[in-house]
């Protein structure tokens, strides 16, 4: 098996695979530099960082299950201390993300739950998890949405797939804060619908799916997170008896899509009065929520002068 990526680029990637003959596909995702960089851009408290890292690796696993050209977005909204988390990923592999939260409330929960053990329901409250695929203008936006009523993010996504009749899928996620920063890993399995199969073939496929699920569950956090163990070795260890095949891996990088030009377009759609209200000390500063980049303008930059 080959990973399709040169050795130096294997730290942040999505490794797709298939199990021969039974319509089972999957992917193993490992993110280290990407997760670490996005979290450090914001200096999030550990409990928020851990959930956002889970969102990132989950977004990569889900996005890779869809064929799309554009932007995949995974988002949560809740009434708890963490109000919002957003991660998006382009089909080229550029990822970004941020969280909005009440720092005091998050700190109070962290004080009661040492480490990063605070539960998702405590931090997030009631709300939902949604994903969207935006393929640009004049195309359909595909959206999936599920109420957040699980103990973990992967429980919530499992719940979504149980409700949806189109796709059977399973996940396992792992996140760690090591000495060298944050790392996250995921393995996802999905079962492809098979058409015109005999009852016996169906039963064999059912068995293969159940076995793959059990094997996936046996994957350890260490296997998901250890940068020294190639993903293909992990896949071989888990599924070799069933004939696992790795496809070309895709790299992921931490990269925001904001630019001065994009911010300017948004500001130019506002009235001079609205712009004046946004000014501080004669300057208008817009900070990108995803990457913290700052763009400075003056009202004169933005209001066309009529001669
Ligand atoms: Zn940005």
Boltz pocket constraint, residues with backbone or C-beta under 6 A from the ligand:
constraints:
  - pocket:
      binder: B
      contacts: [[A, 256], [A, 257], [A, 258], [A, 288], [A, 289], [A, 290], [A, 291], [A, 292], [A, 293]]
      max_distance: 6.0
